[in-house]
Amino acid sequence: MPDTATPAGAGASQEAEIISALGMRSVVLVGMMGAGKSTIGRRLSARLHLPFLDADTEIEAAAGMSIPDIFETHGEPHFRDGEARVIARLLDGGPAVIATGGGAFMREETRNRIRDKAVSLWLKADAEIIMKRVKRRADRPLLQTADPAATVGRLIEEREPVYQRADLTIWSRDVPHERIVDECLDALHAWLCGDGSRQTPNALSATP
């Protein structure tokens, strides 16, 4: 699709229409660790003039300890239970842009809550991008394995069929962050204000 100049005020009009169509719903970003949910979420929230909420940060605040410490002390099932409670609370708090942890959308009750109270947007990233972004991070409990790349590959295989249930899909890749944010806004506008077709925003955003 050729690039065209954006008329003055068109972006503001698009964003206002998205906010109006959302009503009391939130925008929830789902996807793998390293997909850019927090980075894109902060920029998207600024464009939409909505609060940005990072579920992992909220979980740590509620637990009074870091996520790696929660995993080590209480185990993953305990963490997932707390994660579900925190996301439910965030969804009840009114419209916001919410970044979720990589495993949050795998839980059916959480998916159902997101479906009822938000528009879900999957930031899809391939294994190479994910490893490039997370290999220097020590705060990813699920990657504390002998072969992190194999772990990422396994998680992608397990999770992508579930991530595909999100309302919208945007490819996260090595381009300027604002380009990804623009694609998110275009997809949200088409979904909320257009004909409601899933395929239109996905098709527009799936090609790097």
MDAnalysis code that builds the backbone (N, CA, C; Angstrom):
import MDAnalysis as mda
import numpy as np

u = mda.Universe.empty(624, n_residues=208, atom_resindex=np.repeat(np.arange(208), 3), trajectory=True)
u.add_TopologyAttr("name", ["N", "CA", "C"] * 208)
u.add_TopologyAttr("resid", np.arange(1, 209))
u.add_TopologyAttr("resname", ["MET", "PRO", "ASP", "THR", "ALA", "THR", "PRO", "ALA", "GLY", "ALA", "GLY", "ALA", "SER", "GLN", "GLU", "ALA", "GLU", "ILE", "ILE", "SER", "ALA", "LEU", "GLY", "MET", "ARG", "SER", "VAL", "VAL", "LEU", "VAL", "GLY", "MET", "MET", "GLY", "ALA", "GLY", "LYS", "SER", "THR", "ILE", "GLY", "ARG", "ARG", "LEU", "SER", "ALA", "ARG", "LEU", "HIS", "LEU", "PRO", "PHE", "LEU", "ASP", "ALA", "ASP", "THR", "GLU", "ILE", "GLU", "ALA", "ALA", "ALA", "GLY", "MET", "SER", "ILE", "PRO", "ASP", "ILE", "PHE", "GLU", "THR", "HIS", "GLY", "GLU", "PRO", "HIS", "PHE", "ARG", "ASP", "GLY", "GLU", "ALA", "ARG", "VAL", "ILE", "ALA", "ARG", "LEU", "LEU", "ASP", "GLY", "GLY", "PRO", "ALA", "VAL", "ILE", "ALA", "THR", "GLY", "GLY", "GLY", "ALA", "PHE", "MET", "ARG", "GLU", "GLU", "THR", "ARG", "ASN", "ARG", "ILE", "ARG", "ASP", "LYS", "ALA", "VAL", "SER", "LEU", "TRP", "LEU", "LYS", "ALA", "ASP", "ALA", "GLU", "ILE", "ILE", "MET", "LYS", "ARG", "VAL", "LYS", "ARG", "ARG", "ALA", "ASP", "ARG", "PRO", "LEU", "LEU", "GLN", "THR", "ALA", "ASP", "PRO", "ALA", "ALA", "THR", "VAL", "GLY", "ARG", "LEU", "ILE", "GLU", "GLU", "ARG", "GLU", "PRO", "VAL", "TYR", "GLN", "ARG", "ALA", "ASP", "LEU", "THR", "ILE", "TRP", "SER", "ARG", "ASP", "VAL", "PRO", "HIS", "GLU", "ARG", "ILE", "VAL", "ASP", "GLU", "CYS", "LEU", "ASP", "ALA", "LEU", "HIS", "ALA", "TRP", "LEU", "CYS", "GLY", "ASP", "GLY", "SER", "ARG", "GLN", "THR", "PRO", "ASN", "ALA", "LEU", "SER", "ALA", "THR", "PRO"])
u.atoms.positions = np.array([
    [0.860, -1.194, 0.000],
    [0.000, 0.000, 0.000],
    [0.896, 1.245, 0.000],
    [0.763, 2.165, -0.962],
    [1.627, 3.338, -1.007],
    [1.386, 4.245, 0.167],
    [2.472, 4.915, 0.628],
    [2.329, 5.878, 1.710],
    [1.639, 7.124, 1.183],
    [0.762, 7.670, 1.966],
    [0.082, 8.905, 1.582],
    [0.218, 9.898, 2.706],
    [0.177, 11.143, 2.380],
    [0.280, 12.178, 3.404],
    [-0.971, 12.155, 4.274],
    [-0.753, 12.338, 5.575],
    [-1.884, 12.352, 6.495],
    [-2.417, 13.766, 6.619],
    [-3.678, 13.997, 6.306],
    [-4.223, 15.344, 6.415],
    [-4.116, 15.862, 7.840],
    [-3.932, 17.160, 7.980],
    [-3.838, 17.764, 9.304],
    [-5.093, 17.463, 10.104],
    [-4.885, 17.017, 11.326],
    [-6.012, 16.721, 12.199],
    [-6.593, 15.341, 12.028],
    [-6.137, 14.594, 10.992],
    [-6.719, 13.273, 10.749],
    [-6.404, 12.328, 11.888],
    [-5.155, 12.397, 12.404],
    [-4.779, 11.522, 13.506],
    [-5.603, 11.790, 14.738],
    [-5.772, 13.065, 15.072],
    [-6.559, 13.422, 16.250],
    [-8.000, 12.963, 16.094],
    [-8.548, 13.101, 14.881],
    [-9.918, 12.670, 14.631],
    [-10.040, 11.160, 14.785],
    [-9.059, 10.420, 14.250],
    [-9.065, 8.965, 14.358],
    [-9.031, 8.533, 15.825],
    [-8.145, 9.167, 16.583],
    [-8.003, 8.801, 17.993],
    [-9.279, 9.119, 18.775],
    [-9.895, 10.271, 18.491],
    [-11.136, 10.631, 19.173],
    [-12.248, 9.635, 18.853],
    [-12.308, 9.176, 17.608],
    [-13.328, 8.205, 17.220],
    [-13.097, 6.864, 17.917],
    [-11.829, 6.471, 18.067],
    [-11.515, 5.226, 18.771],
    [-11.962, 5.323, 20.224],
    [-11.611, 6.433, 20.877],
    [-11.965, 6.614, 22.288],
    [-13.478, 6.583, 22.469],
    [-14.188, 7.256, 21.569],
    [-15.643, 7.273, 21.652],
    [-16.219, 5.869, 21.479],
    [-15.682, 5.122, 20.518],
    [-16.213, 3.786, 20.239],
    [-15.856, 2.797, 21.349],
    [-14.732, 3.011, 22.029],
    [-14.358, 2.122, 23.132],
    [-15.342, 2.218, 24.286],
    [-15.841, 3.422, 24.553],
    [-16.703, 3.594, 25.711],
    [-15.938, 3.274, 26.988],
    [-16.434, 2.323, 27.760],
    [-15.787, 1.929, 29.018],
    [-14.822, 0.761, 28.842],
    [-14.628, 0.324, 27.602],
    [-13.707, -0.792, 27.364],
    [-12.257, -0.324, 27.356],
    [-11.365, -1.257, 27.618],
    [-9.930, -0.999, 27.539],
    [-9.353, -1.606, 26.266],
    [-8.101, -1.279, 25.987],
    [-7.316, -1.954, 24.956],
    [-6.293, -2.806, 25.692],
    [-6.309, -4.101, 25.444],
    [-5.406, -5.020, 26.139],
    [-4.418, -5.609, 25.136],
    [-3.135, -5.437, 25.431],
    [-2.073, -5.969, 24.582],
    [-1.650, -7.330, 25.111],
    [-1.628, -8.312, 24.208],
    [-1.212, -9.666, 24.566],
    [-0.080, -10.084, 23.630],
    [0.632, -11.139, 24.030],
    [1.717, -11.633, 23.206],
    [2.899, -12.073, 24.046],
    [3.915, -12.568, 23.371],
    [5.091, -13.114, 24.029],
    [5.894, -12.029, 24.743],
    [6.693, -12.472, 25.722],
    [7.689, -11.590, 26.316],
    [8.578, -11.047, 25.206],
    [8.943, -9.769, 25.313],
    [9.806, -9.173, 24.304],
    [9.080, -8.685, 23.064],
    [7.756, -8.863, 23.018],
    [7.008, -8.420, 21.832],
    [6.821, -6.908, 21.802],
    [7.076, -6.244, 22.938],
    [6.961, -4.787, 22.968],
    [5.671, -4.283, 23.571],
    [4.993, -5.106, 24.361],
    [3.683, -4.711, 24.889],
    [3.771, -3.463, 25.770],
    [4.778, -3.393, 26.632],
    [4.907, -2.223, 27.504],
    [5.354, -0.997, 26.711],
    [6.338, -1.183, 25.847],
    [6.861, -0.059, 25.062],
    [5.791, 0.523, 24.150],
    [5.113, -0.325, 23.404],
    [4.053, 0.137, 22.502],
    [2.853, 0.613, 23.307],
    [2.551, -0.087, 24.396],
    [1.397, 0.285, 25.216],
    [1.499, 1.695, 25.761],
    [2.690, 2.074, 26.233],
    [2.864, 3.435, 26.761],
    [2.620, 4.478, 25.674],
    [3.140, 4.213, 24.507],
    [2.960, 5.184, 23.403],
    [1.518, 5.217, 22.920],
    [0.894, 4.056, 22.884],
    [-0.511, 3.992, 22.456],
    [-1.401, 4.720, 23.460],
    [-1.129, 4.549, 24.739],
    [-1.940, 5.217, 25.760],
    [-1.808, 6.731, 25.656],
    [-0.595, 7.203, 25.341],
    [-0.389, 8.643, 25.195],
    [-1.181, 9.189, 24.009],
    [-1.212, 8.433, 22.919],
    [-1.944, 8.875, 21.733],
    [-3.447, 8.888, 21.984],
    [-3.921, 7.950, 22.804],
    [-5.357, 7.848, 23.078],
    [-5.773, 8.613, 24.331],
    [-4.786, 9.203, 25.017],
    [-5.069, 9.948, 26.258],
    [-5.784, 9.059, 27.279],
    [-5.298, 7.826, 27.386],
    [-5.819, 6.875, 28.361],
    [-4.698, 6.473, 29.313],
    [-5.029, 6.046, 30.535],
    [-3.990, 5.563, 31.443],
    [-3.309, 4.324, 30.863],
    [-2.014, 4.177, 31.162],
    [-1.304, 2.949, 30.805],
    [-1.090, 2.126, 32.066],
    [-1.432, 0.857, 31.994],
    [-1.285, -0.052, 33.127],
    [-0.503, -1.280, 32.684],
    [0.561, -1.580, 33.397],
    [1.365, -2.772, 33.122],
    [0.986, -3.821, 34.160],
    [0.372, -4.913, 33.713],
    [-0.121, -5.922, 34.652],
    [1.012, -6.480, 35.510],
    [2.193, -6.691, 34.927],
    [3.302, -7.236, 35.714],
    [3.702, -6.283, 36.840],
    [3.733, -4.992, 36.544],
    [4.056, -4.002, 37.581],
    [3.008, -4.015, 38.680],
    [1.748, -4.122, 38.282],
    [0.659, -4.157, 39.253],
    [0.711, -5.421, 40.111],
    [1.097, -6.542, 39.510],
    [1.232, -7.792, 40.259],
    [2.333, -7.658, 41.314],
    [3.465, -7.082, 40.916],
    [4.565, -6.906, 41.867],
    [4.160, -5.994, 43.015],
    [3.413, -4.937, 42.697],
    [2.959, -4.022, 43.750],
    [2.008, -4.731, 44.711],
    [1.099, -5.542, 44.164],
    [0.133, -6.246, 45.007],
    [0.806, -7.297, 45.885],
    [1.835, -7.961, 45.332],
    [2.502, -9.035, 46.070],
    [3.606, -8.527, 46.981],
    [4.097, -7.326, 46.708],
    [5.201, -6.798, 47.490],
    [6.518, -7.492, 47.197],
    [6.625, -8.108, 46.017],
    [7.878, -8.754, 45.619],
    [7.938, -8.819, 44.097],
    [9.128, -9.052, 43.573],
    [9.304, -9.116, 42.132],
    [8.715, -10.411, 41.576],
    [8.449, -10.407, 40.274],
    [7.899, -11.608, 39.641],
    [8.861, -12.790, 39.747],
    [10.184, -12.602, 39.501],
    [11.086, -13.749, 39.722],
    [11.009, -14.292, 41.141],
    [10.861, -13.407, 42.138],
    [10.754, -13.869, 43.518],
    [9.445, -14.600, 43.776],
    [8.353, -14.136, 43.131],
    [7.078, -14.845, 43.272],
    [7.204, -16.260, 42.723],
    [7.809, -16.384, 41.542],
    [8.008, -17.707, 40.943],
    [8.840, -18.595, 41.861],
    [9.937, -18.035, 42.368],
    [10.852, -18.834, 43.181],
    [10.234, -19.228, 44.514],
    [9.503, -18.305, 45.128],
    [8.966, -18.539, 46.467],
    [7.681, -19.348, 46.445],
    [6.794, -19.027, 45.503],
    [5.445, -19.613, 45.534],
    [5.139, -20.517, 44.339],
    [5.911, -20.401, 43.256],
    [5.670, -21.219, 42.081],
    [4.774, -20.540, 41.054],
    [4.793, -21.066, 39.831],
    [4.033, -20.454, 38.739],
    [2.522, -20.495, 38.943],
    [1.926, -21.606, 39.448],
    [0.458, -21.599, 39.632],
    [-0.012, -20.470, 40.549],
    [0.732, -20.211, 41.622],
    [0.376, -19.110, 42.536],
    [0.450, -17.774, 41.799],
    [1.510, -17.618, 41.007],
    [1.646, -16.379, 40.232],
    [0.478, -16.206, 39.270],
    [0.101, -17.282, 38.568],
    [-0.978, -17.174, 37.578],
    [-2.311, -16.819, 38.238],
    [-2.553, -17.347, 39.440],
    [-3.783, -16.989, 40.147],
    [-3.797, -15.491, 40.476],
    [-2.681, -14.996, 40.981],
    [-2.593, -13.574, 41.296],
    [-2.704, -12.710, 40.055],
    [-2.090, -13.164, 38.969],
    [-2.159, -12.444, 37.706],
    [-3.602, -12.299, 37.235],
    [-4.373, -13.374, 37.320],
    [-5.779, -13.336, 36.893],
    [-6.571, -12.344, 37.737],
    [-6.312, -12.325, 39.046],
    [-7.032, -11.387, 39.919],
    [-6.674, -9.943, 39.591],
    [-5.403, -9.686, 39.361],
    [-4.969, -8.314, 39.065],
    [-5.564, -7.836, 37.746],
    [-5.529, -8.670, 36.720],
    [-6.069, -8.259, 35.422],
    [-7.575, -8.017, 35.524],
    [-8.276, -8.841, 36.277],
    [-9.714, -8.617, 36.483],
    [-9.957, -7.259, 37.126],
    [-9.134, -6.913, 38.110],
    [-9.272, -5.604, 38.773],
    [-8.984, -4.464, 37.798],
    [-7.950, -4.609, 36.996],
    [-7.604, -3.550, 36.043],
    [-8.723, -3.353, 35.022],
    [-9.316, -4.440, 34.564],
    [-10.395, -4.349, 33.579],
    [-11.636, -3.681, 34.165],
    [-11.812, -3.792, 35.471],
    [-12.957, -3.159, 36.126],
    [-12.734, -1.674, 36.390],
    [-11.535, -1.188, 36.106],
    [-11.193, 0.184, 36.469],
    [-11.506, 1.229, 35.423],
    [-12.173, 0.839, 34.357],
    [-12.492, 1.811, 33.322],
    [-11.496, 1.764, 32.188],
    [-11.692, 2.569, 31.154],
    [-10.855, 2.468, 29.953],
    [-9.397, 2.783, 30.237],
    [-8.521, 1.957, 29.678],
    [-7.081, 2.116, 29.817],
    [-6.427, 1.293, 28.724],
    [-5.124, 1.460, 28.560],
    [-4.317, 0.559, 27.742],
    [-3.562, -0.333, 28.714],
    [-3.768, -1.641, 28.605],
    [-3.225, -2.589, 29.572],
    [-2.278, -3.549, 28.868],
    [-1.036, -3.619, 29.346],
    [-0.072, -4.604, 28.857],
    [-0.097, -5.802, 29.784],
    [-0.245, -6.994, 29.221],
    [-0.311, -8.211, 30.028],
    [0.946, -9.042, 29.845],
    [1.221, -9.909, 30.818],
    [2.338, -10.831, 30.701],
    [2.077, -11.874, 29.635],
    [3.147, -12.534, 29.190],
    [3.027, -13.462, 28.076],
    [2.078, -14.617, 28.297],
    [1.919, -15.059, 29.547],
    [1.067, -16.200, 29.815],
    [-0.355, -15.854, 30.212],
    [-0.642, -14.578, 30.394],
    [-1.947, -14.180, 30.937],
    [-3.106, -14.609, 30.045],
    [-2.960, -14.447, 28.741],
    [-4.054, -14.713, 27.805],
    [-4.322, -16.208, 27.661],
    [-3.413, -17.032, 28.187],
    [-3.604, -18.479, 28.090],
    [-4.713, -18.964, 29.021],
    [-5.039, -18.188, 30.019],
    [-6.053, -18.588, 31.010],
    [-7.438, -18.223, 30.489],
    [-8.316, -19.211, 30.418],
    [-9.623, -19.001, 29.793],
    [-10.431, -17.922, 30.496],
    [-10.430, -17.912, 31.828],
    [-11.235, -16.915, 32.526],
    [-10.736, -15.500, 32.222],
    [-9.431, -15.351, 32.058],
    [-8.876, -14.038, 31.717],
    [-9.256, -13.659, 30.296],
    [-9.178, -14.598, 29.366],
    [-9.596, -14.314, 27.985],
    [-11.052, -13.880, 27.955],
    [-11.888, -14.551, 28.728],
    [-13.312, -14.206, 28.737],
    [-13.539, -12.796, 29.279],
    [-12.818, -12.448, 30.333],
    [-12.948, -11.095, 30.884],
    [-12.481, -10.052, 29.875],
    [-11.362, -10.337, 29.218],
    [-10.853, -9.398, 28.214],
    [-11.857, -9.259, 27.079],
    [-12.434, -10.361, 26.644],
    [-13.438, -10.318, 25.564],
    [-14.618, -9.445, 25.952],
    [-15.040, -9.534, 27.213],
    [-16.222, -8.805, 27.662],
    [-15.947, -7.326, 27.928],
    [-14.722, -6.978, 28.293],
    [-14.457, -5.633, 28.787],
    [-13.359, -4.886, 28.036],
    [-12.906, -5.440, 26.913],
    [-11.783, -4.805, 26.224],
    [-11.738, -5.230, 24.769],
    [-10.874, -4.567, 24.029],
    [-10.465, -5.011, 22.698],
    [-9.051, -5.558, 22.849],
    [-8.835, -6.783, 22.422],
    [-7.522, -7.414, 22.573],
    [-6.701, -7.261, 21.297],
    [-5.430, -6.981, 21.497],
    [-4.522, -6.745, 20.378],
    [-3.261, -7.578, 20.604],
    [-3.014, -8.518, 19.705],
    [-1.847, -9.397, 19.798],
    [-0.679, -8.746, 19.071],
    [0.389, -8.453, 19.815],
    [1.643, -8.029, 19.208],
    [2.441, -9.289, 18.890],
    [2.501, -9.624, 17.631],
    [3.115, -10.878, 17.191],
    [4.571, -10.636, 16.823],
    [5.462, -11.409, 17.438],
    [6.892, -11.280, 17.156],
    [7.483, -12.655, 16.915],
    [8.434, -12.754, 15.992],
    [9.053, -14.057, 15.753],
    [10.148, -14.325, 16.783],
    [10.644, -15.547, 16.793],
    [11.595, -15.975, 17.827],
    [12.878, -15.163, 17.787],
    [13.343, -14.810, 16.603],
    [14.591, -14.059, 16.485],
    [14.474, -12.685, 17.156],
    [13.368, -12.013, 16.918],
    [13.140, -10.701, 17.535],
    [13.046, -10.837, 19.051],
    [12.305, -11.839, 19.499],
    [12.134, -12.029, 20.940],
    [13.479, -12.274, 21.618],
    [14.284, -13.172, 21.058],
    [15.578, -13.480, 21.675],
    [16.492, -12.266, 21.671],
    [16.454, -11.502, 20.605],
    [17.283, -10.292, 20.541],
    [16.926, -9.323, 21.664],
    [15.646, -9.253, 21.993],
    [15.188, -8.282, 22.989],
    [15.326, -8.779, 24.425],
    [15.243, -10.086, 24.647],
    [15.208, -10.574, 26.031],
    [16.507, -11.224, 26.497],
    [17.459, -11.451, 25.600],
    [18.631, -12.240, 25.993],
    [19.483, -11.546, 27.052],
    [19.377, -10.225, 27.138],
    [20.174, -9.500, 28.133],
    [19.408, -9.267, 29.431],
    [18.181, -9.779, 29.499],
    [17.351, -9.561, 30.675],
    [17.436, -10.765, 31.616],
    [17.527, -10.490, 32.908],
    [17.616, -11.565, 33.901],
    [16.305, -11.735, 34.671],
    [15.258, -11.007, 34.246],
    [14.012, -11.011, 35.019],
    [12.905, -11.798, 34.318],
    [13.278, -12.810, 33.544],
    [12.298, -13.629, 32.831],
    [12.350, -15.041, 33.401],
    [11.549, -15.351, 34.403],
    [11.659, -16.652, 35.063],
    [11.553, -17.842, 34.116],
    [10.702, -17.743, 33.101],
    [10.506, -18.880, 32.211],
    [11.707, -19.128, 31.306],
    [12.651, -18.160, 31.257],
    [13.832, -18.332, 30.410],
    [15.063, -18.731, 31.198],
    [14.884, -19.029, 32.486],
    [16.017, -19.496, 33.284],
    [16.195, -20.999, 33.042],
    [16.544, -21.322, 31.804],
    [16.708, -22.715, 31.375],
    [18.052, -22.860, 30.680],
    [18.441, -24.117, 30.439],
    [19.727, -24.382, 29.790],
    [19.734, -23.893, 28.350],
    [18.572, -23.843, 27.711],
    [18.479, -23.449, 26.302],
    [17.317, -22.473, 26.122],
    [17.539, -21.184, 26.432],
    [16.443, -20.210, 26.335],
    [15.819, -20.134, 24.948],
    [16.627, -20.266, 23.898],
    [16.070, -20.183, 22.542],
    [15.077, -21.308, 22.295],
    [15.393, -22.509, 22.774],
    [14.465, -23.637, 22.620],
    [13.205, -23.391, 23.437],
    [13.367, -22.774, 24.614],
    [12.203, -22.462, 25.453],
    [11.294, -21.473, 24.757],
    [11.879, -20.436, 24.151],
    [11.080, -19.455, 23.415],
    [10.332, -20.124, 22.272],
    [11.021, -20.987, 21.534],
    [10.367, -21.694, 20.437],
    [9.191, -22.531, 20.903],
    [9.373, -23.208, 22.041],
    [8.292, -24.036, 22.591],
    [7.118, -23.167, 23.026],
    [7.413, -22.044, 23.695],
    [6.340, -21.165, 24.157],
    [5.565, -20.568, 22.987],
    [6.276, -20.177, 21.934],
    [5.599, -19.647, 20.747],
    [4.653, -20.703, 20.179],
    [5.139, -21.932, 20.064],
    [4.320, -23.006, 19.498],
    [3.083, -23.255, 20.350],
    [3.245, -23.202, 21.672],
    [2.126, -23.451, 22.573],
    [1.122, -22.301, 22.578],
    [1.646, -21.091, 22.528],
    [0.803, -19.941, 22.804],
    [0.170, -19.299, 21.575],
    [0.820, -19.384, 20.417],
    [0.287, -18.651, 19.264],
    [-1.124, -19.071, 18.880],
    [-1.495, -20.367, 18.966],
    [-2.891, -20.704, 18.646],
    [-3.898, -20.007, 19.558],
    [-3.481, -19.686, 20.782],
    [-4.366, -18.972, 21.704],
    [-4.308, -17.470, 21.442],
    [-3.112, -16.934, 21.220],
    [-2.992, -15.513, 20.888],
    [-3.828, -15.156, 19.659],
    [-3.979, -16.114, 18.744],
    [-4.730, -15.851, 17.513],
    [-6.200, -15.541, 17.786],
    [-6.658, -15.828, 18.998],
    [-8.050, -15.525, 19.344],
    [-8.247, -14.050, 19.687],
    [-7.162, -13.296, 19.773],
    [-7.276, -11.857, 20.029],
    [-8.043, -11.193, 18.893],
    [-8.641, -10.055, 19.182],
    [-9.432, -9.354, 18.168],
    [-8.587, -8.882, 16.998],
    [-7.376, -8.417, 17.296],
    [-6.515, -7.815, 16.278],
    [-5.099, -8.356, 16.392],
    [-4.370, -8.328, 15.289],
    [-2.983, -8.785, 15.270],
    [-2.111, -7.739, 14.587],
    [-1.016, -7.380, 15.253],
    [-0.048, -6.443, 14.688],
    [1.336, -7.085, 14.773],
    [2.080, -7.045, 13.685],
    [3.434, -7.582, 13.696],
    [4.368, -6.623, 14.425],
    [5.026, -7.135, 15.455],
    [6.052, -6.378, 16.163],
    [7.405, -6.728, 15.549],
    [8.113, -5.739, 15.083],
    [9.351, -5.975, 14.361],
    [10.252, -4.775, 14.534],
    [11.454, -4.835, 13.959],
    [12.424, -3.762, 14.147],
    [12.155, -2.599, 13.188],
    [11.155, -1.831, 13.525],
    [10.850, -0.575, 12.826],
    [10.611, 0.460, 13.924],
    [10.582, 1.750, 13.593],
    [10.325, 2.753, 14.634],
    [9.042, 2.454, 15.402],
    [9.105, 2.658, 16.715],
    [7.958, 2.343, 17.562],
    [6.686, 3.040, 17.105],
    [6.813, 4.291, 16.660],
    [5.611, 5.031, 16.269],
    [4.932, 4.409, 15.061],
    [5.691, 3.717, 14.222],
    [5.058, 3.037, 13.087],
    [4.144, 1.919, 13.588],
    [4.619, 1.166, 14.593],
    [3.787, 0.118, 15.169],
    [2.554, 0.730, 15.832],
    [2.753, 1.840, 16.545],
    [1.621, 2.506, 17.202],
    [0.609, 2.960, 16.155],
    [1.075, 3.538, 15.055],
    [0.164, 3.955, 13.983],
    [-0.641, 2.767, 13.457],
    [0.031, 1.620, 13.297],
    [-0.677, 0.437, 12.809],
    [-1.713, -0.044, 13.827],
    [-1.370, 0.048, 15.106],
    [-2.346, -0.307, 16.149],
    [-3.571, 0.589, 16.066],
    [-3.345, 1.888, 15.897],
    [-4.463, 2.826, 15.814],
    [-5.302, 2.571, 14.571],
    [-4.654, 2.306, 13.442],
    [-5.405, 2.001, 12.224],
    [-6.270, 0.753, 12.412],
    [-5.683, -0.274, 13.047],
    [-6.411, -1.522, 13.259],
    [-7.582, -1.316, 14.223],
    [-7.334, -0.573, 15.301],
    [-8.409, -0.295, 16.259],
    [-9.538, 0.494, 15.602],
    [-9.177, 1.471, 14.776],
    [-10.192, 2.286, 14.121],
    [-11.025, 1.441, 13.160],
    [-10.351, 0.586, 12.385],
    [-11.079, -0.269, 11.446],
    [-11.992, -1.233, 12.195],
    [-11.521, -1.760, 13.308],
    [-12.298, -2.731, 14.093],
    [-13.499, -2.081, 14.776],
    [-13.264, -0.916, 15.367],
    [-14.301, -0.273, 16.177],
    [-15.235, 0.613, 15.364],
    [-14.704, 1.221, 14.318],
    [-15.467, 2.252, 13.608],
    [-15.777, 1.892, 12.163],
    [-15.182, 0.778, 11.698],
    [-15.410, 0.376, 10.317],
    [-16.505, -0.657, 10.219],
    [-16.234, -1.712, 9.415],
    [-17.278, -2.712, 9.193],
    [-17.172, -3.885, 10.167],
    [-16.213, -3.782, 11.121],
    [-16.089, -4.848, 12.117],
    [-15.342, -6.067, 11.622],
    [-14.737, -5.982, 10.432],
    [-14.043, -7.141, 9.884],
    [-12.719, -7.361, 10.590],
    [-12.461, -8.588, 11.049],
    [-11.160, -8.913, 11.648],
    [-10.073, -8.846, 10.595],
    [-10.394, -9.257, 9.379],
    [-9.336, -9.468, 8.395],
    [-8.746, -8.163, 7.879],
    [-9.536, -7.103, 7.861],
    [-9.003, -5.860, 7.304],
    [-7.807, -5.335, 8.083],
    [-7.918, -5.119, 9.416],
    [-6.747, -4.627, 10.120],
    [-5.614, -5.633, 10.160],
    [-5.937, -6.932, 10.282],
    [-4.882, -7.929, 10.324],
    [-4.092, -7.949, 9.021],
    [-4.815, -7.910, 7.921],
    [-4.144, -7.958, 6.632],
    [-3.266, -6.733, 6.423],
    [-3.739, -5.576, 6.843],
    [-2.950, -4.360, 6.676],
    [-1.672, -4.400, 7.486],
    [-1.700, -5.095, 8.636],
    [-0.598, -5.012, 9.575],
    [0.319, -6.218, 9.547],
    [0.008, -7.196, 8.748],
    [0.771, -8.435, 8.813],
    [2.006, -8.421, 7.933],
    [2.144, -7.413, 7.081],
    [3.275, -7.375, 6.171],
    [4.300, -6.357, 6.655],
    [5.533, -6.803, 6.965],
    [6.533, -5.827, 7.432],
    [6.772, -4.741, 6.423],
])
